[in-house]
Amino acid sequence: MTRSRPPAPVDLNDAGVFGDGIPHDAFAVMRAADGLSWTEADDRVGAGFWSVTRHRDVLTVSRDPDTYSSAVGHIQIYDIDPDALDARASMIDLDPPVHTRLRRLVSAAFTPRRVQGYRAGIRRRVRRALDELERNGSGDWVSTVAAPIPIGVICDLMGVPEDDHGYLIELSDHLVAGTANEPLEPTAYGNTTDLRLLPFNSPAAHAMASYALDLADRRRLEPTDDLVSALTAAEIDGERLTDDEVANFFRLMIFAGNETTRSAMAHLPLQLQQFPEVLAALMTDRSLLGAAAEEVVRYSSPILYFRRTLTRSATLSGTELEPGDKVVMWYASANFDPAALDEPLAFRLDRSAPAGSGAGHVGFGGGGVHHCLGASLARLELVELLDEVLTRGTRFGEVGRPRYVESNFVNGIERLDVAVGR
């Protein structure tokens, strides 16, 4: 066992490292190294951190929240002050039992059985998006297909009016911009809150909170069958959620329900171009659609990482860890670990192990209490999109060079021009 600090081969604090997608070569070097790789302290993000790049280690960290905490130091690489921890905390930033109680408030809306009831609404949105793209014969896949479908679906669940969906896409994009290299304009959207107190250090978090509280006020007067109405009526230990808790819940649901599925969908034309045999196989056997959706998520790894902080001493891959150490689970590496997945750089429809099982991908997390709440919904959206592409006989012609979102947190695509036909 060792406390030596073998350096990571690239600066993982730098969003530019992900400017052309996942840096597979760098992660391969890190997986092959003895122990965990180390990234030194940085003036912008704070203390250095250990990178967890092997599949088995990601599972270990994910499934032991008592040792590897989400709440002690929050879930992103950069350090924040104690008062900011309290101000920014949402369900994803908390540990059991608080996390468990909060998750219970919304989990019923995301059970596999309940999610199946959303199928018709998802299919309508898929058809509308593909109709627009096909009418033009070409266009930006992201703004036409990948962005409007998931934001529309999660906004329907939350009770957000259709006319406001575009505004929330804009705000979600601006949240992600907080993980880029360049600082944001602090007063955007009329923000007067210190950015360090806002999720992603983004003024869009202020705007999204303001929107959430306005919608919550309307739902208190006229409740409907949506999640915002449920949140305004919910109680924990006999007390209603505070305004901050409602706002944090709303931001999390919009971001997680939109950005991750959008990023997975955005990669689909690239994957079908690189692996044309996949579309041919699906045309022959649509029972493979579920496996295809899992591979879309694994291959795109929409969320590149989550961080945990040590609450007690532990040893991981021979590296001795101490209380307060930061460990960063790189899902984008674990999803391509040849020790866990055969031919990880291939897009295969015969990966039968369920996600998070110990043998499957970790695109929805590595299991445990923080496994993705919306995984069933994301799967269904991807299946419906693929199924409609097959039903129409849509064919992708030229697929342009993707313009990636500048982020070391989200593996998003800002623009992807495609040509389509039948």
Secondary structure, DSSP 8 states (H G I E B T S, - for coil): -B----B-SS-TT-GGGGTTS--HHHHHHHHHSSS-EEE--BTTTBS-EEEE-SHHHHHHHHT-TTTEESTTT-SSSS---HHHHHHH--GGG--TTHHHHHHHHHHGGGSHHHHHTTHHHHHHHHHHHHHHHHHHSEEEHIIIIITHHHHHHHHHHHT--GGGHHHHHHHHHHHHGGGSSS---TTGGG--S-GGGSGGG-HHHHHHHHHHHHHHHHHHHS--SSHHHHHHH-EETTEE--HHHHHHHHHHHHHHHHHHHHHHHHTHHHHHHH-HHHHHHHHH-GGGHHHHHHHHHHHH-SB-EEEEEESS-EEETTEEE-TT-EEEEEHHHHTT-TTTSSSTTS--S---S-TTSSSS--TT-SSSTTS-TTHHHHHHHHHHHHHHHHHHT-EEEEE---EE-S-SSB--EEE-EEEEE-
